[in-house]
């Protein structure tokens, strides 16, 4: 999809729709931007800067027609941890580095790989983030004084418990009014931004009825400037790059996941298709530029993108307009924002946390009572009680281990022989199970991927059950869809064992991918290309021509359909 393709068929009526949707989403984004910044441990104006700059750049350079970008709740635990551990200046550097990584991911076309992150991992850490956001706002909701910010969940809960006696009734009232507005307004007037109504009503209530009794943005962070900050290049050194590489990778990965999930939601709502690699490049550009003006990391915002679409957006221009609206409000009304109570911001974030918690999907996965449930719970618990980086790393590692285990269990190796009671003489396992066997031909059906997790079981089964002297090992590989180099190495070991004992290996029905692996490693030539057949019947006819007639006392015929040795209950080699 070309950049200009997102404006194909653009008309004046589309401009009107973009203006309306951009205005509405911009108004919604203002309280969210400030709330996300405060929750991330930085000044509220940094959230506004991010909304303006990243919002415009993501819409201009991204790969989704309707994407709205800016600060999001998913980043809160990560950014708070970085600010507390490294400081605000280093957060800007980590965000800049994450932008570079996102651009590289897009240029190397890694956008499609994001979809391979397992659903239990994404639901687990998203639900965990929601718990952290919600619990982190309890102090502001209750108006607790003297609280210290903590990076982890348990210390934060302990801090709340210690300061619970300092609960402020005015703060509780203010927050309750804002929460009530957020819950009621959508039912009465769904097109009106509920969070903005709650913010304005509760702020007016606090200013008129009990001024000075609740903490405000101004009392906690100072006045909000009425303009964007000047361009500032952070002091980037090699030591800082090394120190911040891991946080930058986490920001880039989470930003990529969130933005592409948002783009997928937009596709589902509109029937359009986004360009995942271009979206990563757009996100990267935004995150490289935003820190130069004091902004925090940004990504695609699912709720604001959905609102943009529902409001009638027709092109990326709505996202640009949304950023300009926020800038205009910053210039005109910044002094008034200083009077907003922190208690009014708390319910906004609590509702965001509730909406992003994916509680229904969480319970659905939990009810499956499978290995996915274990991954879900572990990722969720680690997100809440340790940190997101650890949660994602261990969640992905556990998923990989469980996946390998499940795939290894899919491999089935069974010894088979032609069924004399079948008119087509199809090979079946029950013939061997009934005690019949052949001393010179061992035939196996292999089903499932032959890879590192299952290859040793294949070799153990074949070598334990086979009686290969100078006979033939016939492997039916038509149902092996994939073979890796470990599988090839194990198969090579089986081939060497058979050939050293004077036997031969014959293969039937091998698929393209496994055959290519054998060709590249040279095993195809070691077995002999003339011993590879498309069908079992052809392979068996070849194998029968290799038998030593004198070694089978009971065998009288060697044609495929008439060979009695292959299904004879007792066929010992001569001399035994």
RAMOPE-V151478 format. One record per residue. N is the residue number from 1. RES is the residue in one letter. PSI is psi as a letter, one per 30 degrees, with the letter a starting at -180 (NA if undefined). NEAR is the number of other C-alpha atoms within 12 Angstrom. Layout:
N/RES/PSI/NEAR
N/RES/PSI/NEAR
This chain:
1/X/k/19
2/X/l/18
3/X/e/21
4/X/f/17
5/X/f/18
6/X/f/27
7/X/g/25
8/X/k/15
9/X/g/13
10/X/k/19
11/X/l/13
12/X/e/13
13/X/e/15
14/X/e/23
15/X/e/23
16/X/e/21
17/X/e/27
18/X/e/34
19/X/e/30
20/X/e/29
21/X/e/41
22/X/e/43
23/X/e/35
24/X/e/38
25/X/e/51
26/X/e/43
27/X/e/37
28/X/e/40
29/X/f/49
30/X/e/47
31/X/e/44
32/X/e/45
33/X/e/51
34/X/e/48
35/X/e/48
36/X/e/48
37/X/e/43
38/X/e/41
39/X/f/45
40/X/g/42
41/X/g/36
42/X/l/38
43/X/k/33
44/X/e/41
45/X/f/45
46/X/e/44
47/X/e/48
48/X/e/54
49/X/e/50
50/X/e/49
51/X/e/59
52/X/e/49
53/X/e/46
54/X/e/52
55/X/e/56
56/X/e/41
57/X/e/40
58/X/e/50
59/X/e/48
60/X/e/35
61/X/f/38
62/X/l/48
63/X/g/43
64/X/k/49
65/X/f/49
66/X/g/56
67/X/k/60
68/X/k/59
69/X/l/59
70/X/a/55
71/X/k/53
72/X/l/52
73/X/f/51
74/X/f/49
75/X/f/51
76/X/e/44
77/X/e/45
78/X/e/47
79/X/e/47
80/X/e/38
81/X/e/32
82/X/e/38
83/X/e/33
84/X/e/22
85/X/e/21
86/X/f/22
87/X/l/20
88/X/e/28
89/X/e/29
90/X/f/35
91/X/e/44
92/X/e/42
93/X/e/45
94/X/e/44
95/X/e/54
96/X/e/43
97/X/e/42
98/X/e/43
99/X/e/43
100/X/e/30
101/X/e/36
102/X/e/46
103/X/e/34
104/X/e/27
105/X/e/32
106/X/e/33
107/X/e/21
108/X/g/17
109/X/h/19
110/X/g/26
111/X/e/36
112/X/f/24
113/X/f/19
114/X/e/28
115/X/f/21
116/X/f/16
117/X/k/28
118/X/k/29
119/X/e/29
120/X/e/37
121/X/e/44
122/X/e/42
123/X/e/41
124/X/e/42
125/X/f/49
126/X/e/44
127/X/e/40
128/X/e/44
129/X/e/48
130/X/e/36
131/X/e/39
132/X/e/47
133/X/e/46
134/X/e/37
135/X/f/34
136/X/f/45
137/X/g/39
138/X/e/37
139/X/e/40
140/X/e/48
141/X/e/38
142/X/f/36
143/X/h/35
144/X/k/30
145/X/l/27
146/X/g/18
147/X/k/26
148/X/k/21
149/X/k/30
150/X/l/27
151/X/e/33
152/X/l/32
153/X/e/30
154/X/e/21
155/X/e/21
156/X/e/26
157/X/e/27
158/X/e/19
159/X/e/26
160/X/e/30
161/X/e/19
162/X/e/18
163/X/g/22
164/X/e/22
165/X/f/17
166/X/g/21
167/X/k/26
168/X/j/24
169/X/e/22
170/X/e/32
171/X/e/40
172/X/e/34
173/X/e/30
174/X/e/43
175/X/e/44
176/X/e/33
177/X/e/35
178/X/e/40
179/X/e/34
180/X/e/26
181/X/e/31
182/X/e/36
183/X/e/24
184/X/e/20
185/X/e/22
186/X/f/19
187/X/e/14
188/X/e/13
189/X/i/14
190/X/f/19
191/X/f/23
192/X/k/24
193/X/j/34
194/X/e/34
195/X/e/43
196/X/e/36
197/X/e/32
198/X/e/37
199/X/e/42
200/X/e/30
201/X/e/29
202/X/e/41
203/X/e/40
204/X/e/23
205/X/e/29
206/X/e/33
207/X/e/25
208/X/e/15
209/X/e/16
210/X/i/19
211/X/k/20
212/X/f/19
213/X/f/27
214/X/k/38
215/X/k/38
216/X/l/35
217/X/e/33
218/X/e/24
219/X/f/19
220/X/e/24
221/X/f/25
222/X/l/21
223/X/k/23
224/X/k/33
225/X/k/27
226/X/g/22
227/X/l/23
228/X/k/30
229/X/l/25
230/X/l/14
231/X/k/14
232/X/k/18
233/X/j/20
234/X/l/26
235/X/j/18
236/X/j/22
237/X/l/15
238/X/e/12
239/X/e/12
240/X/e/24
241/X/e/24
242/X/e/17
243/X/e/21
244/X/g/30
245/X/e/26
246/X/e/24
247/X/e/40
248/X/e/37
249/X/e/31
250/X/e/35
251/X/e/46
252/X/e/44
253/X/e/45
254/X/e/43
255/X/e/48
256/X/e/48
257/X/e/42
258/X/e/43
259/X/e/52
260/X/e/46
261/X/e/35
262/X/e/36
263/X/e/46
264/X/e/33
265/X/e/31
266/X/e/33
267/X/e/25
268/X/e/18
269/X/f/23
270/X/f/24
271/X/g/15
272/X/l/23
273/X/k/25
274/X/l/34
275/X/j/32
276/X/e/40
277/X/e/33
278/X/e/38
279/X/e/51
280/X/e/53
281/X/e/41
282/X/e/47
283/X/e/59
284/X/e/45
285/X/e/41
286/X/e/48
287/X/f/52
288/X/e/38
289/X/e/37
290/X/e/48
291/X/f/40
292/X/f/35
293/X/g/34
294/X/g/39
295/X/l/48
296/X/l/57
297/X/k/64
298/X/l/58
299/X/a/54
300/X/k/51
301/X/j/46
302/X/e/36
303/X/e/34
304/X/e/45
305/X/e/50
306/X/e/31
307/X/e/36
308/X/e/46
309/X/e/38
310/X/f/24
311/X/f/30
312/X/g/30
313/X/k/41
314/X/f/34
315/X/l/43
316/X/f/44
317/X/f/40
318/X/e/43
319/X/e/52
320/X/e/40
321/X/e/38
322/X/e/46
323/X/e/43
324/X/e/35
325/X/e/33
326/X/e/43
327/X/e/36
328/X/e/23
329/X/e/32
330/X/e/37
331/X/e/23
332/X/e/16
333/X/g/21
334/X/e/29
335/X/e/20
336/X/f/24
337/X/f/37
338/X/f/28
339/X/g/35
340/X/k/45
341/X/k/49
342/X/f/46
343/X/f/46
344/X/f/53
345/X/f/54
346/X/e/46
347/X/f/45
348/X/e/49
349/X/e/46
350/X/e/39
351/X/e/33
352/X/e/38
353/X/e/35
354/X/e/24
355/X/e/23
356/X/f/33
357/X/f/29
358/X/h/27
359/X/e/23
360/X/e/15
361/X/e/22
362/X/e/31
363/X/e/20
364/X/e/18
365/X/e/26
366/X/e/23
367/X/f/16
368/X/f/16
369/X/h/15
370/X/a/18
371/X/f/25
372/X/e/33
373/X/e/29
374/X/e/26
375/X/e/38
376/X/e/42
377/X/e/34
378/X/e/35
379/X/e/40
380/X/e/39
381/X/e/32
382/X/e/31
383/X/e/38
384/X/e/37
385/X/f/27
386/X/c/29
387/X/l/33
388/X/e/46
389/X/e/34
390/X/e/26
391/X/e/36
392/X/e/38
393/X/e/27
394/X/e/28
395/X/e/36
396/X/e/29
397/X/e/20
398/X/e/27
399/X/e/32
400/X/e/22
401/X/e/19
402/X/e/22
403/X/e/21
404/X/e/21
405/X/e/19
406/X/e/19
407/X/e/24
408/X/e/25
409/X/f/21
410/X/f/24
411/X/k/33
412/X/k/27
413/X/j/34
414/X/k/32
415/X/k/37
416/X/l/37
417/X/l/43
418/X/k/37
419/X/j/29
420/X/f/25
421/X/f/15
422/X/k/14
423/X/f/11
424/X/g/14
425/X/h/24
426/X/k/22
427/X/k/32
428/X/l/27
429/X/f/25
430/X/f/20
431/X/e/27
432/X/e/28
433/X/f/16
434/X/g/17
435/X/g/18
436/X/k/27
437/X/l/34
438/X/k/40
439/X/f/37
440/X/f/39
441/X/k/45
442/X/j/46
443/X/k/46
444/X/k/38
445/X/k/33
446/X/k/37
447/X/k/31
448/X/l/30
449/X/k/36
450/X/i/40
451/X/a/33
452/X/f/26
453/X/f/28
454/X/f/35
455/X/e/38
456/X/e/26
457/X/e/27
458/X/e/41
459/X/e/35
460/X/e/18
461/X/e/25
462/X/e/34
463/X/e/27
464/X/e/17
465/X/f/23
466/X/k/32
467/X/i/27
468/X/j/32
469/X/c/26
470/X/g/26
471/X/a/33
472/X/k/38
473/X/j/47
474/X/j/47
475/X/k/44
476/X/j/38
477/X/g/39
478/X/f/29
479/X/g/26
480/X/j/33
481/X/f/25
482/X/k/31
483/X/k/34
484/X/a/26
485/X/f/27
486/X/e/25
487/X/e/32
488/X/e/34
489/X/e/25
490/X/e/30
491/X/e/42
492/X/e/28
493/X/e/25
494/X/e/34
495/X/e/33
496/X/e/23
497/X/e/26
498/X/e/31
499/X/e/23
500/X/f/16
501/X/g/18
502/X/g/19
503/X/a/29
504/X/l/38
505/X/k/48
506/X/k/42
507/X/k/43
508/X/k/34
509/X/g/29
510/X/k/35
511/X/l/26
512/X/e/18
513/X/e/23
514/X/e/32
515/X/e/32
516/X/e/21
517/X/e/28
518/X/e/32
519/X/e/20
520/X/e/16
521/X/f/21
522/X/f/18
523/X/f/30
524/X/e/26
525/X/e/20
526/X/e/24
527/X/e/32
528/X/j/19
529/X/f/20
530/X/f/19
531/X/g/31
532/X/k/35
533/X/l/28
534/X/e/23
535/X/l/24
536/X/e/32
537/X/e/28
538/X/e/24
539/X/e/32
540/X/e/42
541/X/e/27
542/X/e/28
543/X/e/37
544/X/f/36
545/X/f/21
546/X/f/25
547/X/l/34
548/X/j/24
549/X/e/21
550/X/f/15
551/X/f/24
552/X/j/30
553/X/e/22
554/X/f/23
555/X/k/29
556/X/f/21
557/X/k/19
558/X/g/23
559/X/k/21
560/X/e/29
561/X/f/26
562/X/f/21
563/X/j/30
564/X/f/29
565/X/e/37
566/X/f/43
567/X/g/39
568/X/k/27
569/X/f/21
570/X/j/21
571/X/i/27
572/X/l/22
573/X/l/26
574/X/k/16
575/X/f/9
576/X/NA/9
